[in-house]
Each structure stands twice: as structure tokens, then as C-alpha cells.
Amino acid sequence: MPVRLRKINKPNISDTVIEQIVELFLSGKVKVGDRLPSESELAEQVGVGRNSIREAMKVLQVLGIVERRQGDGSYISERMQVPFETILFPLVKRIKTPQEMLELREVIELGILELVIHRATEEDFNKLEKIIQKQEQYLSLPQIPLEEAVRVDMSFHTSIIDITRNDAVSQLGGIIMRIFQNAMGKHIETKEGLEQAIKAHRAILQALRSRDIVAARDEIVKSLEVWKSYIRIING
């Protein structure tokens, strides 16, 4: 069955395009891995300019809902998952830029610190240590396995979020990290990027082990500064 969108009469055109594509996914009319119509086809279907379609597709890529395959168009991302993401879609669809995404991540990571400091166990610390050791193993390889390295990097942060023992916080934090991973993961492709991540993770873990909330906050802020600098570079 061909993918078709409705004509748009609302003022916020790109948001409405985004909503329609998500609705198609939720209704089962498109599935993970399905190819979407071209920008020109979508523009004709909904009666808007290609710039509006292009803007909507960029947001969907940042959110990890759509992935663009070079020379082959746009597809529903293999990473797209249904349950909690769709409940939070009205929130996450408002993330328009990497900067906004990073700010939301900062709010989550700093906001949970008190819970993490009070609830962390030695088992939690050991889990974080194993993740760092896994990252260190990649440094000895001739080529870093990008996708796996990014996944392991994000697992360090989601594991810290899980220490809150709060399912809602864990799910929200997990979504934010997946969005971040989809949009920014290429930074860790280099050996230098991986070394920076390992150094930051070791400093964060040491602060958590010491139950030092001030030090933990400082180390997280420092680690996010690396991303802020990177965003400034890619934004010119």
C-alpha cells in the first residue's frame, strides 16, 4: 500500500508533516525499514513546498525516527521503537537542533545526581567500570567499530540513569540518549573522541564512588562541554 499524507492547512507545516509520518508508523501503515516517498512526492501529497518537507525530515532524523540512506532516500529507522517514545513524541518533536537536544540531556543528567548518589551500590559501580573497560578495548583495535562503540558509550550514561531505580526516569533518559546517539554518534568515530569519552567516564565514576555530588556535577558539565564545543564547530 503506497504511503500517502493528508493536505495541510495548519500554520506550523513542518510539525504537521512530522505528526503525520509518526501517525503512519503508529497505525501500522509504515513499518521499521520502510522507504518513504521522495521529498517532491511528499510535498505534492500534502500541498506544501519542498523546504517544509526537508525541514520536517531533518527533525525526524534528529529524533531517530527516520534515517537517510545516501542515494536511496529516507526510511523509517531500524532503531525506531514504539511504546514510550510515542507517548513522549509531543515533547521530543520540539527538539529542533543538536543544541536543544544537548540542553535536555544536561537537565536529565544533572537532575538525577542526588538520587544516583544516594541509591548507587557497589554492583552499579562495577557495571560502570566494565563499560569503561569495554571502551578501552576498542583503543587497541586497528579500526574502531563505530556503531558498537557509540552504543557502549551511551550505555554508560543510561546505566547511571538506571541507578535512580525510577522506571519513568529511566525510560525518558533512555529516549534522550538514543536521540543523542542517532544525531551525534559520529563524533566518537575517532580515537581521540573515544579517549576523551573514557577519560570523562573515569572521572564521573570516581566522583560517584566517592559520593561527591559536587565533583560528579562538575565532571558531567565538563564532559558536556566537549559536546558543546563540537556543536559549535559543526554549526560553523
GROMACS elastic network, one bead per residue, 0.5 to 0.9 nm:
[ bonds ]
;  ai    aj funct       b0    kb
    1    29     6  0.78132   500
    2    29     6  0.87959   500
    2    37     6  0.86029   500
    3    24     6  0.81734   500
    3    29     6  0.73722   500
    3    30     6  0.73170   500
    3    36     6  0.70583   500
    3    37     6  0.69789   500
    4    24     6  0.88416   500
    4    37     6  0.84538   500
    4    42     6  0.77900   500
    4    45     6  0.67065   500
    4    46     6  0.85859   500
    5     8     6  0.88417   500
    5    17     6  0.80572   500
    5    20     6  0.66551   500
    5    21     6  0.77491   500
    5    24     6  0.85649   500
    5    42     6  0.72290   500
    5    45     6  0.59001   500
    5    46     6  0.59469   500
    6    17     6  0.89464   500
    6    20     6  0.78696   500
    6    45     6  0.66995   500
    6    46     6  0.53931   500
    6    47     6  0.85854   500
    7    44     6  0.89020   500
    7    45     6  0.65269   500
    7    47     6  0.57080   500
    7    48     6  0.82588   500
    8    11     6  0.85080   500
    8    13     6  0.69846   500
    8    16     6  0.73524   500
    8    17     6  0.80829   500
    8    46     6  0.55665   500
    8    47     6  0.66290   500
    8    48     6  0.74778   500
    9    12     6  0.88977   500
    9    13     6  0.79214   500
    9    47     6  0.88884   500
   10    13     6  0.61444   500
   10    16     6  0.73633   500
   11    14     6  0.89657   500
   11    16     6  0.87837   500
   12    15     6  0.57155   500
   12    16     6  0.64712   500
   13    16     6  0.52146   500
   13    17     6  0.63567   500
   13    18     6  0.87676   500
   13    48     6  0.78361   500
   13    52     6  0.65375   500
   13    53     6  0.84564   500
   13    56     6  0.84376   500
   14    17     6  0.50890   500
   14    18     6  0.62689   500
   14    19     6  0.87016   500
   14    52     6  0.53471   500
   14    53     6  0.64472   500
   14    54     6  0.84348   500
   14    55     6  0.63229   500
   14    57     6  0.84914   500
   14    59     6  0.88438   500
   15    18     6  0.50387   500
   15    19     6  0.62101   500
   15    20     6  0.87102   500
   15    56     6  0.66883   500
   15    93     6  0.77403   500
   15    94     6  0.84609   500
   16    20     6  0.62046   500
   16    21     6  0.87133   500
   16    56     6  0.85373   500
   17    20     6  0.51888   500
   17    21     6  0.63545   500
   17    22     6  0.87419   500
   17    46     6  0.81051   500
   17    52     6  0.83065   500
   17    53     6  0.70990   500
   17    56     6  0.63405   500
   17    57     6  0.86370   500
   18    21     6  0.53321   500
   18    22     6  0.63230   500
   18    23     6  0.86231   500
   18    53     6  0.88683   500
   18    56     6  0.57710   500
   18    57     6  0.75639   500
   18    59     6  0.79582   500
   18    60     6  0.68781   500
   18    93     6  0.78359   500
   19    22     6  0.51985   500
   19    23     6  0.60622   500
   19    24     6  0.86633   500
   19    89     6  0.87932   500
   19    90     6  0.88221   500
   19    93     6  0.86159   500
   20    24     6  0.62060   500
   20    25     6  0.87267   500
   21    24     6  0.51088   500
   21    25     6  0.64863   500
   21    26     6  0.88232   500
   21    30     6  0.85571   500
   22    25     6  0.50715   500
   22    26     6  0.62105   500
   22    27     6  0.85953   500
   22    65     6  0.81474   500
   22    86     6  0.81607   500
   22    89     6  0.87057   500
   23    26     6  0.50223   500
   23    27     6  0.60020   500
   23    28     6  0.85000   500
   23    29     6  0.85710   500
   24    27     6  0.52442   500
   24    28     6  0.62676   500
   24    29     6  0.51497   500
   24    30     6  0.56973   500
   24    31     6  0.84841   500
   25    28     6  0.52100   500
   25    29     6  0.59944   500
   25    31     6  0.59214   500
   25    32     6  0.80076   500
   25    76     6  0.82829   500
   25    82     6  0.86331   500
   26    29     6  0.76793   500
   26    30     6  0.80695   500
   26    31     6  0.86134   500
   26    82     6  0.73701   500
   26    86     6  0.80734   500
   27    30     6  0.76975   500
   28    31     6  0.61457   500
   30    33     6  0.85217   500
   30    34     6  0.61489   500
   30    35     6  0.84628   500
   30    36     6  0.84644   500
   30    76     6  0.78143   500
   31    34     6  0.55102   500
   31    35     6  0.89578   500
   31    76     6  0.68167   500
   32    35     6  0.89125   500
   32    75     6  0.78297   500
   32    76     6  0.51046   500
   32    77     6  0.59512   500
   32    78     6  0.55115   500
   32    79     6  0.79569   500
   32    80     6  0.66891   500
   32    81     6  0.85270   500
   33    75     6  0.57994   500
   33    76     6  0.51338   500
   33    77     6  0.60337   500
   33    78     6  0.57202   500
   34    74     6  0.86352   500
   34    75     6  0.54529   500
   34    76     6  0.55518   500
   34    77     6  0.83226   500
   35    38     6  0.89573   500
   35    72     6  0.87925   500
   35    73     6  0.72048   500
   35    74     6  0.59215   500
   35    76     6  0.66091   500
   36    39     6  0.87953   500
   36    42     6  0.85773   500
   36    66     6  0.89676   500
   36    73     6  0.73535   500
   36    74     6  0.55872   500
   36    75     6  0.55113   500
   36    76     6  0.72879   500
   37    40     6  0.80295   500
   37    41     6  0.58019   500
   37    42     6  0.60610   500
   37    73     6  0.79130   500
   37    74     6  0.76630   500
   37    75     6  0.89262   500
   38    41     6  0.51324   500
   38    42     6  0.61895   500
   38    43     6  0.85204   500
   38    73     6  0.65894   500
   38    74     6  0.75039   500
   39    42     6  0.51559   500
   39    43     6  0.60138   500
   39    44     6  0.85827   500
   39    50     6  0.61722   500
   39    51     6  0.88591   500
   39    53     6  0.61791   500
   39    54     6  0.68642   500
   39    57     6  0.87379   500
   39    73     6  0.87612   500
   39    74     6  0.89906   500
   40    43     6  0.50453   500
   40    44     6  0.62002   500
   40    45     6  0.86611   500
   40    49     6  0.84168   500
   40    50     6  0.62142   500
   40    53     6  0.83744   500
   41    44     6  0.51809   500
   41    45     6  0.62277   500
   41    46     6  0.88516   500
   42    45     6  0.50496   500
   42    46     6  0.63012   500
   42    47     6  0.82699   500
   42    48     6  0.84734   500
   42    50     6  0.80779   500
   42    53     6  0.70634   500
   43    46     6  0.55185   500
   43    47     6  0.56905   500
   43    48     6  0.51399   500
   43    49     6  0.57058   500
   43    50     6  0.54677   500
   43    51     6  0.87359   500
   43    52     6  0.79901   500
   43    53     6  0.62751   500
   44    47     6  0.51072   500
   44    48     6  0.67906   500
   44    49     6  0.80531   500
   44    50     6  0.86091   500
   45    48     6  0.81412   500
   46    49     6  0.89402   500
   48    51     6  0.83395   500
   48    52     6  0.67540   500
   48    53     6  0.76309   500
   49    52     6  0.56298   500
   49    53     6  0.68854   500
   49    54     6  0.89221   500
   50    54     6  0.60066   500
   50    55     6  0.85478   500
   51    55     6  0.61171   500
   51    56     6  0.85994   500
   52    55     6  0.51419   500
   52    56     6  0.62459   500
   52    57     6  0.86623   500
   53    56     6  0.51118   500
   53    57     6  0.61561   500
   53    58     6  0.86653   500
   54    57     6  0.51334   500
   54    58     6  0.62554   500
   54    59     6  0.88223   500
   55    58     6  0.52106   500
   55    59     6  0.65053   500
   55    60     6  0.88069   500
   56    59     6  0.52485   500
   56    60     6  0.62787   500
   56    61     6  0.87130   500
   57    61     6  0.61412   500
   57    62     6  0.86579   500
   57    66     6  0.72526   500
   57    67     6  0.89209   500
   57    68     6  0.89608   500
   57    74     6  0.83868   500
   58    61     6  0.51073   500
   58    62     6  0.63281   500
   58    63     6  0.87289   500
   58    66     6  0.85819   500
   58    96     6  0.84581   500
   59    62     6  0.50714   500
   59    63     6  0.62562   500
   59    64     6  0.86771   500
   59    65     6  0.88251   500
   59    66     6  0.88002   500
   59    93     6  0.72687   500
   59    94     6  0.85533   500
   59    95     6  0.74021   500
   59    96     6  0.58985   500
   59    97     6  0.78984   500
   60    63     6  0.50623   500
   60    64     6  0.62405   500
   60    65     6  0.52586   500
   60    66     6  0.53483   500
   60    67     6  0.80642   500
   60    93     6  0.77920   500
   61    64     6  0.50124   500
   61    65     6  0.59155   500
   61    67     6  0.56303   500
   61    68     6  0.75198   500
   61    77     6  0.85042   500
   61   179     6  0.89025   500
   61   182     6  0.78015   500
   61   183     6  0.73552   500
   62    65     6  0.77328   500
   62    66     6  0.81901   500
   62    67     6  0.89511   500
   62    95     6  0.80042   500
   62    96     6  0.77583   500
   62    97     6  0.77381   500
   62    98     6  0.77145   500
   62   101     6  0.88182   500
   62   179     6  0.64705   500
   62   180     6  0.78021   500
   62   182     6  0.67396   500
   62   183     6  0.52045   500
   62   184     6  0.88063   500
   63    66     6  0.76870   500
   63    92     6  0.71376   500
   63    93     6  0.71371   500
   63    95     6  0.77251   500
   63    96     6  0.89729   500
   63   176     6  0.88492   500
   63   178     6  0.83109   500
   63   179     6  0.50940   500
   63   180     6  0.80656   500
   63   182     6  0.74480   500
   63   183     6  0.75888   500
   64    67     6  0.69002   500
   64    76     6  0.87624   500
   64    77     6  0.65179   500
   64    78     6  0.89795   500
   64    79     6  0.70102   500
   64    80     6  0.66403   500
   64   178     6  0.74584   500
   64   179     6  0.55955   500
   64   180     6  0.85991   500
   64   181     6  0.85789   500
   64   182     6  0.56182   500
   64   183     6  0.73655   500
   65    75     6  0.86088   500
   65    76     6  0.59959   500
   65    77     6  0.53374   500
   65    78     6  0.84591   500
   65    79     6  0.75358   500
   65    80     6  0.55014   500
   65    81     6  0.85701   500
   65   179     6  0.88794   500
   66    74     6  0.65276   500
   66    75     6  0.55590   500
   66    78     6  0.85415   500
   66    80     6  0.80162   500
   67    73     6  0.86614   500
   67    74     6  0.57403   500
   67    75     6  0.54262   500
   67    76     6  0.63093   500
   67    77     6  0.51210   500
   67    78     6  0.81802   500
   68    71     6  0.86726   500
   68    72     6  0.76865   500
   68    73     6  0.58654   500
   68    75     6  0.63294   500
   68    76     6  0.88689   500
   68    77     6  0.85734   500
   69    72     6  0.52821   500
   69    73     6  0.56259   500
   69    74     6  0.61394   500
   69    75     6  0.75152   500
   70    73     6  0.68140   500
   70    74     6  0.87485   500
   72    75     6  0.88957   500
   74    77     6  0.87065   500
   75    78     6  0.84363   500
   76    79     6  0.85228   500
   76    80     6  0.71749   500
   77    80     6  0.52743   500
   77    81     6  0.89881   500
   78    81     6  0.84229   500
   79   178     6  0.86463   500
   79   182     6  0.88173   500
   80    85     6  0.86407   500
   81    84     6  0.81881   500
   81    85     6  0.68428   500
   81    86     6  0.83281   500
   82    85     6  0.59472   500
   82    86     6  0.58986   500
   82    87     6  0.87414   500
   83    86     6  0.58471   500
   83    87     6  0.69525   500
   84    87     6  0.51563   500
   84    88     6  0.64150   500
   84    89     6  0.86101   500
   84   171     6  0.71592   500
   84   172     6  0.80260   500
   84   175     6  0.83238   500
   85    88     6  0.52368   500
   85    89     6  0.59864   500
   85    92     6  0.84039   500
   85   171     6  0.85944   500
   85   172     6  0.82813   500
   85   175     6  0.67090   500
   86    90     6  0.81505   500
   87    90     6  0.75454   500
   87    91     6  0.87790   500
   88    91     6  0.54168   500
   88    92     6  0.63033   500
   88    93     6  0.85405   500
   88   172     6  0.81757   500
   89    92     6  0.50822   500
   89    93     6  0.56517   500
   89    94     6  0.85145   500
   90    93     6  0.56575   500
   90    94     6  0.70599   500
   91    94     6  0.57612   500
   91    95     6  0.77081   500
   92    95     6  0.55153   500
   92    96     6  0.89129   500
   92   101     6  0.87845   500
   92   175     6  0.89293   500
   92   176     6  0.82905   500
   92   179     6  0.89240   500
   93    96     6  0.74305   500
   94   100     6  0.88772   500
   95    98     6  0.78379   500
   95    99     6  0.87861   500
   95   100     6  0.58768   500
   95   101     6  0.59398   500
   95   104     6  0.88136   500
   96    99     6  0.84126   500
   96   100     6  0.67510   500
   96   101     6  0.77814   500
   97   100     6  0.53546   500
   97   101     6  0.64179   500
   97   102     6  0.87416   500
   98   102     6  0.60827   500
   98   103     6  0.86053   500
   98   180     6  0.80066   500
   98   183     6  0.74133   500
   98   184     6  0.78955   500
   98   231     6  0.69768   500
   99   102     6  0.51152   500
   99   103     6  0.62288   500
   99   104     6  0.87481   500
   99   228     6  0.73893   500
   99   231     6  0.69510   500
   99   232     6  0.88316   500
  100   103     6  0.50681   500
  100   104     6  0.63077   500
  100   105     6  0.86590   500
  101   104     6  0.52369   500
  101   105     6  0.62980   500
  101   106     6  0.87139   500
  101   176     6  0.76865   500
  101   179     6  0.79911   500
  101   180     6  0.69074   500
  102   106     6  0.61368   500
  102   107     6  0.87011   500
  102   180     6  0.75610   500
  102   224     6  0.78145   500
  102   227     6  0.78229   500
  102   228     6  0.77186   500
  103   106     6  0.50056   500
  103   107     6  0.63104   500
  103   108     6  0.87716   500
  104   107     6  0.51330   500
  104   108     6  0.63785   500
  104   109     6  0.87430   500
  104   176     6  0.76675   500
  105   108     6  0.51753   500
  105   109     6  0.61229   500
  105   110     6  0.85144   500
  105   173     6  0.77476   500
  105   176     6  0.63931   500
  105   177     6  0.73818   500
  105   180     6  0.81884   500
  105   224     6  0.89887   500
  106   109     6  0.52322   500
  106   110     6  0.59404   500
  106   111     6  0.80314   500
  106   220     6  0.82772   500
  106   221     6  0.77368   500
  106   224     6  0.73894   500
  107   110     6  0.55347   500
  107   111     6  0.56680   500
  107   112     6  0.85554   500
  108   111     6  0.51339   500
  108   112     6  0.62987   500
  108   113     6  0.89217   500
  108   161     6  0.84545   500
  108   169     6  0.85049   500
  108   172     6  0.86774   500
  108   173     6  0.66761   500
  108   176     6  0.86488   500
  109   112     6  0.57363   500
  109   113     6  0.67974   500
  109   157     6  0.81714   500
  109   160     6  0.85122   500
  109   161     6  0.73300   500
  109   173     6  0.81401   500
  109   217     6  0.87338   500
  109   220     6  0.76479   500
  110   113     6  0.55248   500
  110   114     6  0.85099   500
  110   216     6  0.88181   500
  110   217     6  0.63478   500
  110   220     6  0.74669   500
  110   221     6  0.82158   500
  111   114     6  0.74456   500
  111   115     6  0.86060   500
  112   115     6  0.55292   500
  112   116     6  0.62019   500
  112   117     6  0.87421   500
  112   160     6  0.89121   500
  112   161     6  0.71062   500
  112   164     6  0.69969   500
  112   169     6  0.85102   500
  113   117     6  0.60002   500
  113   118     6  0.85791   500
  113   160     6  0.88850   500
  113   161     6  0.87050   500
  113   164     6  0.85270   500
  113   208     6  0.88886   500
  113   213     6  0.67545   500
  113   216     6  0.77183   500
  113   217     6  0.74144   500
  114   117     6  0.52068   500
  114   118     6  0.63312   500
  114   119     6  0.86197   500
  114   164     6  0.89285   500
  114   213     6  0.68502   500
  115   118     6  0.52925   500
  115   119     6  0.59786   500
  115   120     6  0.82373   500
  115   163     6  0.78133   500
  115   164     6  0.54996   500
  115   165     6  0.86801   500
  116   119     6  0.52222   500
  116   120     6  0.55491   500
  116   160     6  0.70919   500
  116   161     6  0.74880   500
  116   162     6  0.85014   500
  116   163     6  0.55332   500
  116   164     6  0.52948   500
  116   165     6  0.86814   500
  116   208     6  0.80296   500
  117   120     6  0.58244   500
  117   163     6  0.87440   500
  117   164     6  0.88543   500
  117   208     6  0.62513   500
  117   209     6  0.82928   500
  117   210     6  0.88526   500
  117   211     6  0.54792   500
  117   212     6  0.76013   500
  117   213     6  0.67637   500
  118   121     6  0.87937   500
  118   164     6  0.87403   500
  118   211     6  0.77169   500
  119   163     6  0.65036   500
  119   164     6  0.65630   500
  119   165     6  0.78436   500
  120   123     6  0.80353   500
  120   124     6  0.59597   500
  120   125     6  0.72922   500
  120   160     6  0.86599   500
  120   163     6  0.58647   500
  120   164     6  0.78963   500
  120   208     6  0.81035   500
  120   209     6  0.84125   500
  120   211     6  0.89010   500
  121   124     6  0.51343   500
  121   125     6  0.65259   500
  121   126     6  0.87453   500
  121   163     6  0.84132   500
  121   209     6  0.89610   500
  122   125     6  0.50268   500
  122   126     6  0.61399   500
  122   127     6  0.86160   500
  122   209     6  0.82825   500
  123   126     6  0.50705   500
  123   127     6  0.62572   500
  123   128     6  0.87864   500
  124   127     6  0.51305   500
  124   128     6  0.64202   500
  124   129     6  0.87107   500
  124   159     6  0.79983   500
  124   160     6  0.80978   500
  124   163     6  0.71095   500
  125   128     6  0.51409   500
  125   129     6  0.61848   500
  125   130     6  0.87247   500
  125   205     6  0.71861   500
  125   208     6  0.80934   500
  125   209     6  0.69597   500
  126   130     6  0.62286   500
  126   131     6  0.87254   500
  127   130     6  0.51913   500
  127   131     6  0.64453   500
  127   132     6  0.88996   500
  127   156     6  0.87022   500
  127   159     6  0.80145   500
  128   131     6  0.51338   500
  128   132     6  0.64461   500
  128   133     6  0.87602   500
  128   155     6  0.88491   500
  128   156     6  0.61470   500
  128   157     6  0.89336   500
  128   159     6  0.71750   500
  128   160     6  0.78561   500
  128   201     6  0.85689   500
  128   205     6  0.72051   500
  129   132     6  0.51771   500
  129   133     6  0.62441   500
  129   134     6  0.86606   500
  129   201     6  0.89833   500
  129   202     6  0.80711   500
  129   205     6  0.76672   500
  130   134     6  0.61478   500
  130   135     6  0.86711   500
  131   134     6  0.50538   500
  131   135     6  0.63866   500
  131   136     6  0.87826   500
  131   152     6  0.67695   500
  131   153     6  0.78566   500
  131   155     6  0.76262   500
  131   156     6  0.62928   500
  132   135     6  0.50086   500
  132   136     6  0.62660   500
  132   137     6  0.88014   500
  132   152     6  0.85867   500
  132   153     6  0.83037   500
  132   156     6  0.77188   500
  132   198     6  0.63146   500
  132   201     6  0.69959   500
  132   202     6  0.73019   500
  133   137     6  0.64121   500
  133   198     6  0.87899   500
  134   137     6  0.52521   500
  134   138     6  0.70338   500
  134   149     6  0.88870   500
  134   152     6  0.77733   500
  135   138     6  0.54691   500
  135   139     6  0.73157   500
  135   149     6  0.69176   500
  135   152     6  0.71149   500
  135   153     6  0.74275   500
  135   194     6  0.75712   500
  135   195     6  0.87738   500
  135   197     6  0.87157   500
  135   198     6  0.68620   500
  136   139     6  0.54769   500
  136   140     6  0.76179   500
  136   194     6  0.84338   500
  136   195     6  0.81392   500
  136   198     6  0.71826   500
  137   140     6  0.58338   500
  137   141     6  0.73377   500
  138   141     6  0.53446   500
  138   142     6  0.85938   500
  138   143     6  0.80741   500
  138   144     6  0.59010   500
  138   145     6  0.76388   500
  138   149     6  0.76008   500
  138   191     6  0.87808   500
  138   194     6  0.84410   500
  139   142     6  0.80208   500
  139   143     6  0.84724   500
  139   144     6  0.72421   500
  139   191     6  0.67639   500
  139   194     6  0.77136   500
  139   195     6  0.78594   500
  140   143     6  0.85859   500
  140   144     6  0.87328   500
  141   144     6  0.62133   500
  141   145     6  0.86430   500
  143   146     6  0.85584   500
  143   191     6  0.88104   500
  144   147     6  0.89085   500
  144   148     6  0.86146   500
  144   149     6  0.71340   500
  144   189     6  0.67374   500
  144   190     6  0.75561   500
  144   191     6  0.74664   500
  144   194     6  0.89097   500
  145   148     6  0.56340   500
  145   149     6  0.59003   500
  145   150     6  0.85933   500
  145   189     6  0.80101   500
  146   149     6  0.51298   500
  146   150     6  0.61208   500
  146   151     6  0.85502   500
  146   185     6  0.81824   500
  146   186     6  0.74711   500
  146   188     6  0.73186   500
  146   189     6  0.55038   500
  146   190     6  0.87729   500
  147   150     6  0.53231   500
  147   151     6  0.62271   500
  147   152     6  0.87311   500
  147   185     6  0.80000   500
  147   186     6  0.86804   500
  147   189     6  0.86895   500
  148   151     6  0.50474   500
  148   152     6  0.61637   500
  148   153     6  0.85441   500
  149   152     6  0.51687   500
  149   153     6  0.60886   500
  149   154     6  0.86747   500
  149   185     6  0.89329   500
  149   188     6  0.75036   500
  149   189     6  0.80224   500
  149   194     6  0.82012   500
  150   154     6  0.62174   500
  150   155     6  0.85214   500
  150   181     6  0.68113   500
  150   185     6  0.57448   500
  150   186     6  0.79437   500
  150   187     6  0.89527   500
  150   188     6  0.66444   500
  150   189     6  0.81441   500
  151   154     6  0.52710   500
  151   155     6  0.61303   500
  151   156     6  0.89402   500
  151   178     6  0.88150   500
  151   181     6  0.75059   500
  151   185     6  0.85852   500
  152   156     6  0.66081   500
  153   156     6  0.55233   500
  153   157     6  0.72587   500
  153   181     6  0.89645   500
  153   188     6  0.86702   500
  153   194     6  0.86615   500
  153   197     6  0.74959   500
  153   198     6  0.85955   500
  153   201     6  0.89392   500
  154   157     6  0.53043   500
  154   158     6  0.62643   500
  154   159     6  0.85068   500
  154   174     6  0.88858   500
  154   177     6  0.63972   500
  154   178     6  0.77216   500
  154   180     6  0.86844   500
  154   181     6  0.69434   500
  155   159     6  0.57860   500
  155   160     6  0.84794   500
  155   174     6  0.89715   500
  155   177     6  0.86526   500
  156   159     6  0.52496   500
  156   160     6  0.65120   500
  156   161     6  0.89216   500
  156   201     6  0.77227   500
  157   160     6  0.51563   500
  157   161     6  0.63886   500
  157   162     6  0.87185   500
  157   173     6  0.87484   500
  157   174     6  0.87212   500
  157   177     6  0.77354   500
  157   201     6  0.88440   500
  158   162     6  0.61075   500
  158   163     6  0.87791   500
  158   170     6  0.72976   500
  158   173     6  0.67140   500
  158   174     6  0.58616   500
  158   177     6  0.71244   500
  159   163     6  0.65542   500
  159   170     6  0.87267   500
  160   163     6  0.52943   500
  160   164     6  0.76373   500
  161   164     6  0.58882   500
  161   165     6  0.82347   500
  161   166     6  0.86381   500
  161   169     6  0.72280   500
  161   170     6  0.56916   500
  161   173     6  0.65239   500
  161   174     6  0.79764   500
  162   165     6  0.57485   500
  162   166     6  0.71034   500
  162   167     6  0.77398   500
  162   169     6  0.77955   500
  162   170     6  0.52434   500
  162   171     6  0.87123   500
  162   173     6  0.85675   500
  162   174     6  0.88716   500
  163   166     6  0.79458   500
  163   170     6  0.84709   500
  164   167     6  0.82751   500
  164   169     6  0.74836   500
  164   170     6  0.75385   500
  165   169     6  0.82746   500
  165   170     6  0.76893   500
  166   169     6  0.53946   500
  166   170     6  0.61151   500
  166   171     6  0.87038   500
  167   171     6  0.60951   500
  167   172     6  0.85371   500
  168   171     6  0.52303   500
  168   172     6  0.61346   500
  168   173     6  0.84427   500
  169   172     6  0.51732   500
  169   173     6  0.58956   500
  169   174     6  0.82952   500
  170   173     6  0.51459   500
  170   174     6  0.58753   500
  170   175     6  0.85771   500
  171   175     6  0.62191   500
  171   176     6  0.86945   500
  172   175     6  0.52431   500
  172   176     6  0.63784   500
  172   177     6  0.87330   500
  173   176     6  0.51183   500
  173   177     6  0.61671   500
  173   178     6  0.86231   500
  174   177     6  0.51209   500
  174   178     6  0.61580   500
  174   179     6  0.86413   500
  175   178     6  0.50965   500
  175   179     6  0.61983   500
  175   180     6  0.85198   500
  176   179     6  0.51903   500
  176   180     6  0.61365   500
  176   181     6  0.85384   500
  177   181     6  0.59323   500
  177   182     6  0.85726   500
  178   182     6  0.61558   500
  178   183     6  0.86133   500
  179   182     6  0.52300   500
  179   183     6  0.62876   500
  179   184     6  0.84803   500
  180   183     6  0.52423   500
  180   184     6  0.56950   500
  180   185     6  0.72463   500
  181   184     6  0.54610   500
  181   186     6  0.84821   500
  182   185     6  0.60003   500
  182   186     6  0.86281   500
  183   186     6  0.80057   500
  184   187     6  0.62248   500
  184   188     6  0.84716   500
  184   227     6  0.87042   500
  184   231     6  0.89761   500
  185   188     6  0.60447   500
  185   189     6  0.76033   500
  186   189     6  0.52911   500
  186   190     6  0.83409   500
  187   190     6  0.68960   500
  187   193     6  0.62747   500
  187   194     6  0.85951   500
  187   227     6  0.88081   500
  187   230     6  0.81080   500
  188   191     6  0.73815   500
  188   192     6  0.78047   500
  188   194     6  0.53395   500
  188   195     6  0.88371   500
  188   196     6  0.88137   500
  188   197     6  0.79117   500
  189   192     6  0.85131   500
  189   193     6  0.67372   500
  189   194     6  0.73107   500
  190   193     6  0.51509   500
  190   194     6  0.64158   500
  190   195     6  0.86949   500
  191   194     6  0.51271   500
  191   195     6  0.61333   500
  191   196     6  0.86243   500
  192   195     6  0.50767   500
  192   196     6  0.61924   500
  192   197     6  0.86545   500
  193   196     6  0.51743   500
  193   197     6  0.63033   500
  193   198     6  0.87932   500
  194   197     6  0.50461   500
  194   198     6  0.62293   500
  194   199     6  0.86382   500
  195   198     6  0.51598   500
  195   199     6  0.61779   500
  195   200     6  0.86052   500
  196   199     6  0.51943   500
  196   200     6  0.61786   500
  196   201     6  0.85907   500
  196   223     6  0.84429   500
  196   226     6  0.85494   500
  197   200     6  0.51452   500
  197   201     6  0.60620   500
  197   202     6  0.86150   500
  197   223     6  0.77340   500
  198   201     6  0.50697   500
  198   202     6  0.61250   500
  198   203     6  0.86352   500
  199   202     6  0.52825   500
  199   203     6  0.63689   500
  199   204     6  0.87582   500
  200   203     6  0.52181   500
  200   204     6  0.62155   500
  200   205     6  0.86401   500
  200   219     6  0.69592   500
  200   220     6  0.77834   500
  200   222     6  0.78878   500
  200   223     6  0.57965   500
  201   204     6  0.50759   500
  201   205     6  0.60587   500
  201   206     6  0.85386   500
  201   219     6  0.86065   500
  201   220     6  0.87480   500
  201   223     6  0.83287   500
  202   205     6  0.51427   500
  202   206     6  0.61287   500
  202   207     6  0.86804   500
  203   206     6  0.51807   500
  203   207     6  0.63276   500
  203   208     6  0.87331   500
  203   215     6  0.88237   500
  203   216     6  0.79759   500
  203   219     6  0.64010   500
  203   220     6  0.87958   500
  204   207     6  0.52090   500
  204   208     6  0.62502   500
  204   209     6  0.86763   500
  204   215     6  0.79760   500
  204   216     6  0.55744   500
  204   217     6  0.83711   500
  204   218     6  0.87045   500
  204   219     6  0.56140   500
  204   220     6  0.66240   500
  204   223     6  0.89062   500
  205   208     6  0.50593   500
  205   209     6  0.60878   500
  205   210     6  0.85660   500
  205   216     6  0.79944   500
  206   209     6  0.51406   500
  206   210     6  0.62668   500
  206   211     6  0.87139   500
  206   212     6  0.88537   500
  206   215     6  0.89737   500
  206   216     6  0.81778   500
  207   210     6  0.51071   500
  207   211     6  0.62838   500
  207   212     6  0.54089   500
  207   213     6  0.72212   500
  207   214     6  0.83572   500
  207   215     6  0.55941   500
  207   217     6  0.86524   500
  207   219     6  0.79115   500
  208   212     6  0.61647   500
  208   213     6  0.72175   500
  208   215     6  0.82456   500
  208   216     6  0.60937   500
  209   212     6  0.77146   500
  210   213     6  0.85531   500
  210   215     6  0.89326   500
  211   215     6  0.87777   500
  211   216     6  0.82061   500
  212   215     6  0.54276   500
  212   216     6  0.61178   500
  212   217     6  0.86028   500
  213   217     6  0.59877   500
  213   218     6  0.85128   500
  214   217     6  0.51586   500
  214   218     6  0.62073   500
  214   219     6  0.87030   500
  215   218     6  0.50183   500
  215   219     6  0.61482   500
  215   220     6  0.86249   500
  216   219     6  0.51867   500
  216   220     6  0.62103   500
  216   221     6  0.85844   500
  217   220     6  0.52482   500
  217   221     6  0.61541   500
  217   222     6  0.85992   500
  218   221     6  0.51550   500
  218   222     6  0.61533   500
  218   223     6  0.86707   500
  219   222     6  0.50008   500
  219   223     6  0.61590   500
  219   224     6  0.86322   500
  220   223     6  0.50596   500
  220   224     6  0.62066   500
  220   225     6  0.85854   500
  221   224     6  0.51443   500
  221   225     6  0.61932   500
  222   225     6  0.50153   500
  222   226     6  0.68973   500
  223   226     6  0.55435   500
  223   227     6  0.72428   500
  224   227     6  0.51384   500
  224   228     6  0.62873   500
  224   229     6  0.87153   500
  225   229     6  0.61330   500
  225   230     6  0.85002   500
  226   229     6  0.52270   500
  226   230     6  0.62666   500
  226   231     6  0.87342   500
  227   231     6  0.60982   500
  227   232     6  0.85646   500
  228   231     6  0.51122   500
  228   232     6  0.62586   500
  228   233     6  0.87143   500
  229   232     6  0.51008   500
  229   233     6  0.63351   500
  229   234     6  0.88906   500
  230   233     6  0.50706   500
  230   234     6  0.63602   500
  230   235     6  0.85808   500
  231   234     6  0.52299   500
  231   235     6  0.60296   500
  231   236     6  0.85525   500
  232   235     6  0.51474   500
  232   236     6  0.62556   500
  233   236     6  0.51883   500
